[in-house]
Amino acid sequence: MERYQAGNRVTGVINNITDLGIFVTLPNKHSGLVHHGDFGNNWPRERRQYKVGQEVRVVVVHIHKGRFNLSITRVNDPKLIDHDNQFSDVKPAEFDQVLNKTAKDAEKEIAKLKQVLTEN
């Protein structure tokens, strides 16, 4: 993923922790800030749970002039839709059906790959 947009969930690496928040390096060398306000009044306690070099799952909340506003606490917020995720628009009632289709499609692809490997 080269271009990020609001709603993208990505795994990044913490590169600095300050009073302002947690700075995270994303894939493709982009970086952003999880502002201390993301943790509400729990920031003094929460910041001790994170270490530089640690991988964290974040969601892109906003991008302005190349600055990434990230969130850890909102990773599972359904209001932040990740348009790069094929399952974002799946309604709960359809989830089993979509998951079963995905599993069947994966089995077909694995079978094709095994066939290719045995032919070579």
Helices and strands as residue ranges (DSSP letters): E 9-17, E 21-25, G 27-29, E 31-35, G 36-42, H 43-46, G 47-49, E 55-64, E 67-71, G 92-94, H 95-119
